[in-house]
Amino acid sequence: MTKARKALEKYRRVVIKIGSALLVDRKTGLKKSWLDALCADIAALRAKGVEVLVVSSGAIALGRTVLDLPAGALKLEESQAAAAVGQIVLARAWSESLSTHAIVAGQILLTLGDTEERRRYLNARATIGQLLKLGSVPIINENDTVATTEIRYGDNDRLAARVATMVGADLLVLLSDIDGLYTAPPHLDPNARFLETVAEITPEIEAMAGGAASELSRGGMRTKIDAGKIATTAGCAMIIASGKPDHPLAAIEAGARSSWFAPSGSPVTARKTWIAGQLLPAGSLSIDAGAETALRSGKSLLPAGVRQVTGSFSRGDTIAIIGASGREIARGLAGYDADEARQIAGKKSAEIAAILGYAGRTAMVHRDDLVMTAPSGARLVEESDEGKGKLHA
């Protein structure tokens, strides 16, 4: 059964993606009045308790305007130079607009490896989580100064979807120059039908996607559907809406036309399958009966409950958790390298800083990165609702 669409303020954590053409005019540069209006919308959501993250395109577009580069496709090194200049301008613009609402902006530049390699993924997630905890709005962009044709996302739609899944967002909003998904490109087919709700991204839905239409953007409807597949599979709803009017988020709330993509009905199962079945354990942690009871009630695994560390693994690697009976009871992503884990095993969390020389994370394996398994290690069981979807450093 398809989940019902709800107002933006009813979501807990929202990722908003801004297309370059919305934010930058090719001749005059930054559209400051539009940005100010959007930041007012963001402030209104935050005032209602919604955590907001922004994936903002526009660095290359702004940089090429400042550097007065010619129209048309840029060479890779020209794009990287434009990004180096544009990122400074973009960050300042977001900071100034949000500051009028007493909101602090934090800039994060990501490359493909930051979301695909587990160790860097955990580091990026921890940084974003801390920014949210401190009340900041993370402004995220692809690091175009170092990304190359071979490794880059190629568009910020997919980057936004990766970020949404990374932080456990429950809604991704793609603001674009089109108001949603049509059965065919509306500028080419007058009989194209608008789709207000998409229950599932099928091959037929994918076939409706078109291409990019602006030199300022590397994306198009094709990349938005790809983003939708990433987000909805992870249990995150998605909205494609026009960002052309001032206050575009308020417009969505007021009922402006937009396409809503329903989240998967079983996202937890998909994530737990990834941890429990698709990744081979790089090592193991043997725990006591008290720690096992805590895990089964939905708690994180703390160092105090660990009796033995086996194997050579790095932070972010998948490890098996062995219960008091000597059988595997869970799998999860390691919060520490094996050598550090051995040093703090059996110790209280308050002792970590003195032992390692730095203030580490409280958990050896955090509950968000852990799946309980049956005694055989093959069958998934239900996850505790405690902490579900929350982000922790």
Secondary structure, DSSP 8 states (H G I E B T S, - for coil): -------GGG-SEEEEEE-HHHHEETTTEE-HHHHHHHHHHHHHHHHTT-EEEEEE--HHHHHHHHTT--SS---HHHHHHHHHHHHHHHHHHHHHHHHTTT--EEEEEE-HHHHHSHHHHHHHHHHHHHHHHTT-EEEEEE-TTT--TTTS-SSHHHHHHHHHHHTT-SEEEEEESS-SEESS-TTT-TT--EESEESS--HHHHHT------TT-S--HHHHHHHHHHHHHTT-EEEEEE--SSSHHHHHHTT--EEEE---S-HHHHHHHIIIIIS--SEEEEE-HHHHHHHHTT--B-GGGEEEEEE---TT-EEEEE-TTSSEEEEEE-SS-HHHHHHHTTS-GGGHHHHHSS---S-SB-GGGEEEB-TTS-SB----STTTT----
